[in-house]
Amino acid sequence: MIDSDPELAINFLKNALFLDPELSIAWNNIGIAYLRSGKDSFAEFSFQSAFRANREAATPVSNLARYYRDKGNLRLARRYEEA
């Protein structure tokens, strides 16, 4: 769904986060959907929220590192690569 219709995915994931605002996987997936919709600042916030919700989950850390590397912020990218 994220690939074919990111806006629809965002709406579904917003509902999931309404029910459980600490659901790391939903934050991470909505971040991917935002990124694919060109809403980079929302994607960054979502990846950070996924990381805060579960600091041991590897996927949000990886997505944050990749996000910052793609944006040219190597200092922050390294911070998450070392987390």
HELIX and SHEET records of a PDB file:
HELIX    1   1 PRO A    6  LEU A   19  1                                  14    
HELIX    2   2 SER A   24  ARG A   36  1                                  13    
HELIX    3   3 ASP A   40  ALA A   53  1                                  14    
HELIX    4   4 ALA A   58  ASP A   70  1                                  13    
HELIX    5   5 LEU A   74  GLU A   81  1                                   8    
END                                                                             
